[in-house]
Amino acid sequence: MENGFIILFGLTMLYLASTSRIISHIRVLVIQGALLFLICLLGFKEASILNIAFLVIETLIVKAIVIPAFLYKILKKTHIKRDDAANIPHFYCLFVSSFILLFGFLASNSMLLVKNVSPLCFGVSISVIIISLWLITIKHKIISSVIEFITMENGIFLLSLSVAKEMPVLVNLGVLLDVFIAVYILGLFVREIDKEFKDLEVSHLSELKDYE
């Protein structure tokens, strides 16, 4: 069952790569947060109450509810519906993402003999990180880059699960705080760019100048 949730987590990136609707991207974040919760719940059955409580807060509340709700609020204020001006067509974007995910599955086979490492979890997490980084480079809307940044952090979170038997609460709390602050700052940044340019294209950032 745990492996099934890990595979579903990887497949969410294919859906993210195949659609241009921003609201669908935000829904992917909700699904990923719920899947991470289920993966952790099945992988840490003997965890302490403190770890379980932190797990619920980090995955279900913050990753699946708070951050997507904040992004949805920004989406309503900026009236953005799609990011259909990517550097390559969505079909090719889906093809490349599928290839990267397949590479992750193949990489997991090479990790079977490594102790204290979950092979499938490791392979899928690496794929998610690479796909997120690649999508950031080809998307044009700033809010899309914010969403891909969050999916990359989700991949890093999954990677930490693949190499650790116990959840380092303090480390995860530090990472979560950094991500929350980054998303908040980027959200404010998106709103200010929208007020100035009325179009949230990444290319507009090159027009910013420092006036004395």
Disulfide bonds with the S-S distance in Angstrom:
none
